[in-house]
Amino acid sequence: MSKDKQFVTEITPQGEDFSRWYIDVIKKAELMDYSPVRGCIVFRPDGYEIWEHIQAELDRRFKETGHRNAYFPLLIPESFFEKEKDHIEGFNPELPWVTEAAGEKLEERLAIRPTSETMFGHMYSKWIQSYRDLPVLINQWANVVRWEKRTLPFIRTSEFLWQEGHTAHETEEEAREETMRMLEVYRSFLEEYLAIPVITGQKTPSERFAGAVDTFSIEAMMKDGRAVQAGTSHYLGTKFAEAFDIQYLSRENTQEYVHTTSWGTTTRLIGSLIMVHGDDRGLVLPPKVAPTQVIMIPIGPAKTREAVVGRTDELFAELKKAGVRVKVDDRSDVTPGWKFNEYELRGVPVRLEIGPRDMENGVCVLVSRVTGEKKIVQQNQLVEEVKLMLVQVHQEMLDRAKQFMSDHFYSVDSLEEMKMRMEESRGFTLAGWCGSKECESKVKEETGATSRNIPFEPAESKETCIVCGQPSKHTVVFARAY
């Protein structure tokens, strides 16, 4: 077997074992490595740079909507959690505690941050005195720890990176507007930046955030048909305000509790884009977050190599100046075919090939990672052609992901039909639900699927409950999930 072919076959095919494929790809593409701490990973430079691009764009969008960044402590006193009982009960199984420091036992246990509603609540109670102090619109970029029993790199780890927004408002109406505004920020970002379509809707009571009045989510479909909750936005009502005594003097000169929200997304977005777009050759990275958008590979015999590499460097400088993230691989100790395979594995959106004949004709070849399409372009139009292909790659990725979701989205009318879809097919199911916990639990028990959300715009409205046959209160998306 040739070296080129062997390089490709080191990746387990998706159809053979999707989980093994995922681990093969993220390790061989050098996005991460396992750390010596259980459930924690090391982000290698390419993996972390994807997060940096995600972070930069989301941060820009947050600031456009009036939010500012701050930073709050990693350690949270146990008494803070006890002030909001639903909150502590929801997180207690995952909480790691610090009980000793400097050789002495602490008077009060400190939780390592699983989320920061309680710390924000404590500080907001000090900062908010009057309606003139509202709204408070703060976001935090941080790491959090949740001691997961079952982990999967990027998707579910004991420590992960995220952003968490926490806002306080005069009225319920303003807080609910904020909740939906930030959900739309997430939805539009995933489609416009990551080329990932999502289902937007409200969580059922059993799936909502611990301590929230209402939770809303965006749900993405992976290529194995499983769901990933890609972002959530919560209306918290006055529950945390009452627990932490966040009151303000109203315009009517009365003391009122603020209405609060929280919203967040995490580094599981990296795992999501890999599982949504990747193929049997490796990663397929959305151009806007790809660490390298264009890889330039000079081709040709040794006698012309110097001239070809020289021209490649000139074109490299043009692309770099135009803001394209571009690299040149002019190594002479590996074949062009090996390089093609390597950069396909790494998901680089566009490959540029240039050889001695291309030099003579003033052209070069662009190759799309998504379609494999080869396009001969004039060198004097290279910047425009590269930018056009990057846009086309994004659109092709989004179109393919939308088609996959459409092809794997099923309307079901019985529990048996849902079980069949879960066993024989892969994807999401749309079903009626009467609203009872018992029927929701029965679905999970029988099919392994959980309610993902109650979609805002379902393809159809279901009239009867999938389990009991009673009139349905909601049309719900069910799926197996990560």
Secondary structure, 3 states (H helix, E strand, C coil): CCHHHHHHHCCCCCCCCHHHHHHHHHHHCCCEEECCCCCCEEECHHHHHHHHHHHHHHHHHHHHCCCEECCCCCEEEHHHHHCCHHHHHHHHHHCCEEEEECCEEEEEEEEECCCCHHHHHHHHHHHCCEHHHCCEEEEEEEEEECCCCCCECCCECCEEEEEEEEEEECCHHHHHHHHHHHHHHHHHHHHHHCCCCCEEEECCHHHCCCCCCEEEEEEEECCCCCEEEEEEEEEEECHHHHHCCCEEECCCCCEEECEEEEEEEECHHHHHHHHHHCECCECCCCCCCCCCCEEEEECCCHHHHHHHHHHHHHHHHHHHHCCCCEEECCCCCCCHHHHHHHHHHCCCCEEEEECHHHHHHCEEEEEECCCCCEEEEEHHHHHHHHHHHHHHHHHHHHHHHHHHHHHCEEECCCHHHHHHHHHHCCCEEEEEECCCHHHHHHHHHHHCCEEEEEECCCCCCCCECCCCCCECCEEEEEECEC
